[in-house]
Amino acid sequence: MDQDNQSVKALGIVGIAVLLADLMAMSVNAQELHTVKCQGYFWGMPATVEGQRAYFRSGHPLGDGDSLRFNGVIRSSRGTLQFTYEGYANSAPFQGVVQTPQGPYLVKVLDGTGARHEKMVIYGGRPTLGPPPTWGEFVCSWR
């Protein structure tokens, strides 16, 4: 009987070691980075968006904790603006900020929309009684 208990303990230790190895592998693979390049318009003029989009997997089978972050710039004839947004993947639109010389503007962002998941839409971030104003619409490539 002692030998059976030792075998069970050994299997338990091996099981824990396998679980820990799986968890470490998951944390190494937990982030996907994509370079995003977009063309379209922002505030009524031709513009581009470029930046890095990081997607973090929760490891939960339902994926309800998956999140993302974007850090980049919007370029137009008026200059270059810092642009960031983040949120949970299943709860778009995402919260964002466009930094301008006049100060920060809060925005809402939908990304990965459209038939081929290549559109990004930037909306005004203030609450409104009607639909929010569309500040920018872009066609993007995700690499």
Secondary structure, DSSP 8 states (H G I E B T S, - for coil): -HHHHHHHHHHHHHHHHHHHHHHHHHHHTSEEEEEEEEEEEETTEEEEEEEEEEEE----TT-TT-EEEEEEEEEETTEEEEEEEEEETTS-SEEEEEEETTEEEEEEEEEEETTTT-EEEEEE-S--SS---EEEEEEEEE-
